[in-house]
Amino acid sequence: MVITASSYRTEAVFDYSWKNVVVAYWNRYPNPSSSHVLTEDTIQREVRDGKLYSRRLLSKTNPVPKWGSRFYNNVPVKIVEDSVLDPVGKTFTTFTRNLGMKKIMRVDEIVTYTEQNDGSTLAVRRAYISSQVLGFSRAIRAFGIERFKSNSNKASNGFDYVLRRMFPKSQSSVHHSASPAAGATGAFAAHQSDLSVATTAAVPNHTSTIKSVARIGYDFMKCHASKIAQLFSVRN
């Protein structure tokens, strides 16, 4: 079966260094714009070919419009987030997809953070939205695009809030731009190709690379020390 997907692309520029953006990424939640994010858990992390690979499981919820209540209830949806951090090329790419309600609406999202010549960080966000509900696919995809636009702005503003709190001496502004939505058969094929290339690319394994990854991992653990302590205190 050929599935038609609608795609959308947005860009945001954060006036912070790439390293600061990567460190802050693991501390995005909670923030004033993330009330829809209920839980986040890191379930896998490893260094491979000089890159840091992570997998996280999140649960989110969003209000369901009246017409959508006939298809599904407003219940939390599990989301898987895979990420690849390349300290040599200074790129950080995340791949997210929903695990539940995929026949009603599937959302595949790719976000790439890259360092710019002026020291800022560019975040390019791409979404591919599809639906298998006969007779309502086009309307559901259009709704998904509009919801993605709204959530993208909230995500960028919330992330900028976290950056300002973690790095108050840095500049604090975020600039947005977007591309119009487009419905196209075969968009998933292009998406899968992008994902495959992004996740299989490798760089030589040098000592400096490992040190850089280790440093980012250290910063992550330092920022989460209190959360980890709380987690163990509750379990024990």
GITA-V751527 format. One record per pair of residues at least 24 apart in sequence whose ideal C-beta (glycine too) atoms are under 7 Angstrom apart, sorted by the first residue. I is the first residue (numbers start at 1). J is the second residue. Records with the same first field share a line. If there is no record, write none. Layout:
I = J + J
This chain:
2 = 185
3 = 130 + 132 + 188
4 = 130 + 137 + 183 + 185
5 = 128 + 129 + 130 + 184 + 187 + 188
6 = 129 + 141 + 145 + 181 + 182 + 183
7 = 126 + 127 + 128 + 181 + 182 + 184 + 187
8 = 127 + 145 + 148 + 149 + 179 + 181
9 = 124 + 125 + 126 + 178 + 179
10 = 125 + 152 + 176 + 177 + 178
11 = 122 + 123 + 124 + 177
12 = 123 + 156 + 174 + 175 + 176
13 = 120 + 122 + 174 + 175
14 = 120 + 121 + 123 + 160 + 163 + 174
15 = 120 + 170 + 171 + 172 + 173
16 = 121 + 163 + 167 + 170
17 = 119 + 121
18 = 90 + 113 + 115 + 121
20 = 163 + 167 + 170
21 = 113 + 121
22 = 85 + 92 + 216
23 = 216 + 219 + 220 + 223
24 = 162 + 163 + 166
26 = 220 + 223 + 224
27 = 162 + 166 + 223
28 = 158 + 159 + 162
31 = 158 + 161 + 162
32 = 158 + 161
33 = 154 + 155 + 157 + 158
34 = 158
36 = 60 + 61 + 62
38 = 76
47 = 210 + 213
49 = 202 + 203 + 205
50 = 88 + 203 + 204 + 205 + 206 + 209 + 210 + 213
51 = 84 + 85 + 86
52 = 85 + 213 + 216 + 217
53 = 84
54 = 83
55 = 80 + 82
56 = 81
62 = 147
71 = 104 + 133
72 = 101 + 104
77 = 101
84 = 198 + 199
85 = 216
86 = 203
87 = 209 + 212 + 213 + 216
88 = 203 + 209
89 = 203
90 = 114 + 115
93 = 198
95 = 195
103 = 132
104 = 131 + 133 + 140
105 = 129 + 131 + 140 + 144
106 = 130
107 = 144
108 = 191
110 = 194 + 195
125 = 152
128 = 187 + 188 + 191
130 = 188
141 = 183
145 = 181
